[in-house]
Amino acid sequence: MEKISDFFEATFPAKAPPAMLNYKHLHYFWVVAKEGSITRAAERLGVAVQTISGQLSLLERQFGKALFVTQGRRLALSETGRIALRFADQIFQLGEQLEEAIAQDDNGQILRLRVGISDSIPKLLAYRLLTQVTALPGELRLICLEGSFDNLLADLALHRLDLVLTDRAAPATGNLKVFSTHLGEFSTGLFASPKLTDRQTGFPASLNGAPLLLPTRHNALRVRIDRWFDEHGLLPRIVGEFQDSALLTTFGRGGLGIFPAPLVLSEQLASEYDAQLLGDMTGVAEQIHAISTERKIRHPAIEALCRTVSQSVTQPPP
């Protein structure tokens, strides 16, 4: 009598496990996509054109879709090819980082820290914070990139960055494997170029009708500033809104309007931007967060940054 198990095996045969992606084939595809030509890719890799063509065919057969389409004499990526290239970029970038990490472990000399700096936080403040890291013993290579909050978090999640400095904590979602460390609050004041320092008399009432430069509403500080004006019954004249804090400060230095900045930067703003403090915005503070990926072993430079940021960093000079 036929066994029941034999009957089910014959009726519902087990599916073979999917073939594992061949990363050598993917690398050939990646180089062809970057070079825009199989011939140039073959020259770069030092292999025969036929070899690359064969590897591409195998990869397309595994995906079940074409990766390239012909446009005249050139190869162009198909929609599937564009998706594959996006992932291949991430894969081979991680491979480069792996090689760097292994090499770093071998010689123990160079420590790399890739930092994403949100366009919403003052660059002078970012510099002040990161000097806590550059003062570490040993050789450190600091790699800084600037961008929007969302783009930097995406790069962090893909391990393109080790750390993001920003004005808000990471969103509470299970999709992003990141966590936030609150580095501190930096009390904020209003500054102005010499041509506008007459507004210092009778501060803050002197701000009524005064030209003002503000961060855009995507900046977490903007909400606190607007609330401060409402609480004091002030109606300044907003002449500019800026997403990038460095651009805001540059326009402020040019005399376009009064602008907010952390009080801790008073001396630097006076010496480098010739900007004078008009007054303190009591209760308004720039909050800085360090966002990093969840790892069992944290980057030693990130640990040092979170450990050494103290009241001497967050408070203005006496």
Secondary structure, DSSP 4 states (H G I P E B T S, - for coil): ---HHHHHHHHSPPPPPPPPP-HHHHHHHHHHHHHTSHHHHHHHHTS-HHHHHHHHHHHHHHHTS-SEEEETTEEEE-HHHHHHHHHHHHHHHHHHHHHHHHHHHHH--EEEEEEEEETTS-HHHHHHHHHHHHTSSSEEEEEEEEE-HHHHHHHHHTTS-SEEEESSPPP--TTS-EEEEEEEEEEEEEEE-GGGGGGGTTTTGGGTT-EEEEE-TTSHHHHHHHHHHHHTT---EEEEEESSHHHHHHHHHTTS-BEEEEGGGHHHHHHHH--EEEEEEEEEEEEEEEEEE--SS--HHHHHHHHH--HHHHSPP-
